[in-house]
Amino acid sequence: MGSRRLQDRVALVTGASSGIGWATAHALAREGARLALVARRAAALEACATAIRARGGAALVLPADVTQPDEVARAVDATLARWGRVDILVTSAGAYIRSPIATMTAATVERSLAVNFYGTLYPVLAVLPHMRAQRRGHLVLVSSMDGKKGLPRDAPYVVAKFAVAGFGDVLRQELHGSGVYATTVFPGRVDTPLIATLRVPWISPKIPATAVARAIIRAIDRRQAEVILPFPARALLYAHTLSPRLADWATRLLHLEGWETPAPGATTQGDLVK
């Protein structure tokens, strides 16, 4: 069951039905944490919980839509009723919603914000008073490299992920000295169902969700402010810091936005929500 660095800590993970959330829930369980699993798909959450329990872990299944603050509040209340506290929050629920700006509508951006930003904001606001009261806790906000350097066709997603990045930056500073820590995670392309239909260039391969989960565990252990992975993502950020036009040129040259290959009957608007 691992090194058990988080023995008996209570961790609430949103988006736990697949991808980064699923992998992170299992990584936390291996370190001894008790898991509150939140997502819309109850059956997928049950499968995640069953796998955790099979390894001797503890898991609570809490189906909820993170775009609805009352549902988020009920999930947090249920966790507190079961275990009395929340020590770790990982917000990884999301939807990959794309559109070229020329054809984008305000409604598309609002839909992206609802899941990718407010789906982070509501859980943080729900657990923060409890963490402040116990003077201990760690908030992990999963953003994206799209929250550091926007890619073409990703504007709705970029808007929301930049919002998460800005919120996390202020949150971390305002929590200084409170005993509660905040980390913002900026993964590049991750091999999850959210981008299953997206082909990516060789220089920007999809990394496994387990790599992000391992980085999250390290970040909690080391109280890191930000995590950026993998190296090509960091390299693009360094280029952007040096010269935005240089990073724009590299993005065009390498076709970093990728190529859509939708399955029959699928939408290219990234409607899968965890």
C-alpha positions in Angstrom: 0.0 0.0 0.0 3.0 2.4 -0.4 4.8 4.5 2.2 1.5 5.6 3.9 2.6 9.2 4.1 -1.0 10.3 4.3 -2.3 7.7 6.7 -5.8 8.4 7.8 -6.0 11.8 6.1 -9.3 12.5 4.4 -9.1 13.4 0.8 -12.0 14.6 -1.4 -11.3 14.2 -5.1 -13.6 15.7 -7.8 -13.6 14.2 -11.3 -12.8 10.8 -9.7 -14.7 8.8 -12.3 -11.8 8.8 -14.8 -8.5 10.3 -15.8 -6.5 12.4 -13.4 -9.1 12.2 -10.7 -9.3 8.4 -10.8 -5.5 8.0 -10.8 -5.0 10.6 -8.0 -7.7 8.9 -5.9 -5.8 5.6 -6.1 -2.4 7.3 -5.5 -3.8 8.9 -2.3 -5.3 5.6 -1.2 -2.0 3.9 -1.6 -0.5 6.5 0.8 -3.2 5.7 3.4 -5.7 8.4 2.8 -9.5 7.9 3.1 -11.2 8.9 -0.1 -14.4 10.9 -0.8 -15.0 10.4 -4.5 -17.1 13.0 -6.4 -18.2 13.0 -10.0 -21.5 12.8 -12.0 -21.2 9.2 -13.0 -22.2 7.1 -10.1 -21.3 3.7 -11.7 -17.8 4.9 -12.5 -17.3 6.2 -9.0 -18.5 2.8 -7.6 -15.9 1.1 -9.8 -13.2 3.4 -8.4 -14.3 2.8 -4.8 -14.5 -0.9 -5.3 -10.9 -1.0 -6.6 -9.7 1.1 -3.6 -11.5 -1.1 -1.1 -10.1 -4.2 -2.7 -6.6 -2.9 -1.7 -7.7 -2.3 1.9 -8.6 1.4 1.5 -11.6 3.4 2.5 -13.8 5.1 -0.1 -17.0 7.1 0.0 -19.0 7.5 -3.2 -20.7 10.9 -3.6 -22.3 11.5 -7.0 -22.5 15.2 -7.6 -22.4 17.8 -10.4 -19.6 20.2 -9.5 -21.3 23.0 -11.5 -24.0 23.0 -8.8 -22.9 24.6 -5.5 -25.7 22.9 -3.5 -24.6 19.4 -4.7 -21.0 20.2 -3.9 -22.0 21.4 -0.4 -23.9 18.2 0.2 -20.9 16.1 -0.9 -18.6 18.0 1.6 -21.2 17.7 4.3 -21.4 13.9 3.7 -17.7 13.7 4.0 -17.6 15.6 7.2 -20.5 13.5 8.6 -18.5 10.3 7.8 -15.0 11.3 8.8 -15.3 14.6 10.6 -12.8 16.5 8.4 -11.3 17.1 5.0 -7.5 17.3 4.9 -7.0 17.3 1.1 -9.0 18.5 -1.8 -8.1 17.7 -5.3 -10.2 19.5 -8.0 -9.8 17.6 -11.2 -13.3 17.6 -12.7 -13.3 19.1 -16.2 -14.5 19.2 -19.8 -12.3 19.9 -22.8 -14.4 22.4 -24.7 -12.8 23.8 -27.8 -13.8 26.4 -30.5 -12.0 28.8 -32.8 -12.7 32.3 -31.6 -14.1 33.2 -35.0 -17.1 30.8 -34.5 -17.1 30.8 -30.7 -20.2 32.0 -28.7 -20.5 33.4 -25.3 -22.5 30.3 -24.3 -19.6 28.1 -25.2 -17.3 30.0 -22.9 -19.9 30.0 -20.1 -20.2 26.2 -20.4 -16.5 25.9 -20.1 -16.3 28.2 -17.1 -19.2 26.3 -15.4 -17.2 23.1 -15.3 -13.6 24.1 -15.5 -13.6 27.1 -13.2 -16.7 27.1 -11.1 -16.3 23.3 -10.8 -13.1 24.2 -9.0 -14.3 27.3 -7.1 -17.3 25.7 -5.5 -15.4 22.8 -3.8 -12.7 25.1 -2.6 -15.2 27.5 -1.0 -17.1 24.6 0.5 -14.1 23.0 2.2 -12.0 26.0 3.1 -13.8 27.1 6.2 -13.3 23.6 7.7 -9.6 23.6 6.8 -9.1 27.0 8.3 -10.9 25.9 11.5 -8.7 22.9 11.9 -5.6 24.9 10.8 -4.5 22.1 8.5 -5.2 21.1 4.9 -4.0 21.1 1.3 -5.9 22.3 -1.8 -4.8 21.0 -5.1 -6.2 22.8 -8.1 -5.7 21.0 -11.4 -5.4 23.5 -14.2 -3.6 22.9 -17.5 -0.7 24.2 -19.5 -3.6 25.9 -21.3 -3.7 28.0 -18.2 -0.1 29.2 -18.8 0.1 29.4 -22.6 -3.1 29.3 -24.7 -3.2 27.1 -27.8 -5.2 27.8 -31.0 -8.8 26.5 -31.0 -8.7 26.1 -27.2 -10.1 29.5 -26.2 -13.1 28.4 -24.1 -10.9 25.9 -22.2 -8.0 28.4 -22.0 -10.3 31.1 -20.5 -11.4 28.8 -17.7 -7.9 27.3 -17.0 -6.4 30.8 -16.8 -9.1 31.7 -14.3 -8.1 28.6 -12.2 -4.5 29.7 -12.4 -5.2 33.2 -11.2 -7.5 32.0 -8.4 -4.9 29.5 -7.2 -2.2 32.2 -7.2 -4.2 34.5 -5.0 -5.5 31.6 -2.8 -2.0 30.4 -2.1 -0.9 33.9 -0.9 -3.9 34.6 1.2 -3.5 31.2 3.0 0.0 32.0 4.1 0.5 31.2 7.7 -3.0 29.6 8.1 -1.7 26.0 8.1 -3.6 25.4 4.8 -1.6 25.1 1.6 -2.5 25.4 -2.0 -0.9 23.9 -5.1 -1.9 24.6 -8.8 -1.0 21.8 -11.2 -0.4 22.5 -14.9 -0.2 19.3 -16.9 0.4 19.2 -20.6 -1.6 16.8 -22.7 -2.8 13.9 -20.6 -4.0 10.5 -21.9 -7.5 10.7 -20.6 -11.0 10.3 -22.2 -11.2 14.1 -22.4 -8.8 14.1 -25.4 -9.2 10.6 -26.7 -10.1 11.9 -30.2 -7.1 14.4 -30.3 -3.9 13.4 -32.1 -0.9 15.3 -30.8 2.5 16.0 -32.3 5.5 13.9 -31.3 7.1 16.7 -29.2 4.0 17.0 -27.0 3.0 13.3 -26.3 0.1 12.5 -24.0 1.5 11.6 -20.6 -0.3 9.0 -18.4 -2.7 10.2 -15.7 -0.6 8.3 -13.2 2.3 10.7 -13.8 0.1 13.6 -12.9 -1.1 11.7 -9.8 2.5 11.0 -8.7 3.3 14.7 -9.1 0.3 15.7 -7.0 1.4 13.4 -4.2 4.9 14.9 -4.3 3.4 18.4 -4.3 1.4 17.6 -1.2 4.4 16.1 0.5 6.6 19.1 -0.4 4.0 21.8 -0.2 4.8 23.0 -3.7 3.2 26.2 -5.0 3.0 25.0 -8.6 3.7 21.9 -10.6 4.3 22.0 -14.4 4.8 18.8 -16.3 6.2 17.2 -18.5 9.4 18.9 -19.6 8.2 20.0 -23.1 5.4 21.9 -21.4 7.9 23.7 -19.2 10.1 24.5 -22.2 7.1 26.1 -24.0 6.5 28.2 -20.9 10.1 29.3 -20.7 10.0 30.3 -24.4 6.8 32.2 -23.8 8.4 34.1 -20.8 11.4 35.0 -23.0 9.2 36.0 -26.0 5.5 35.4 -26.6 6.1 35.7 -30.3 8.7 33.0 -30.1 6.3 30.7 -28.3 3.6 31.5 -30.9 6.0 30.6 -33.7 6.9 27.3 -32.0 3.2 26.5 -31.4 2.5 27.0 -35.1 5.6 25.1 -36.3 4.9 22.1 -34.1 1.1 22.2 -34.5 0.7 21.9 -30.7 -3.0 22.3 -30.9 -3.1 18.8 -32.5 -5.7 17.3 -34.9 -9.2 16.3 -34.2 -10.2 12.7 -35.1 -13.8 12.4 -33.7 -15.3 9.0 -33.4 -18.5 8.3 -35.3 -21.3 10.3 -33.7 -19.0 12.1 -31.4 -18.8 15.9 -31.0 -15.5 17.9 -31.3 -16.7 20.3 -28.6 -15.2 18.3 -25.7 -18.5 17.6 -24.0 -17.2 14.8 -21.7 -17.5 15.9 -18.1 -16.2 14.0 -15.1 
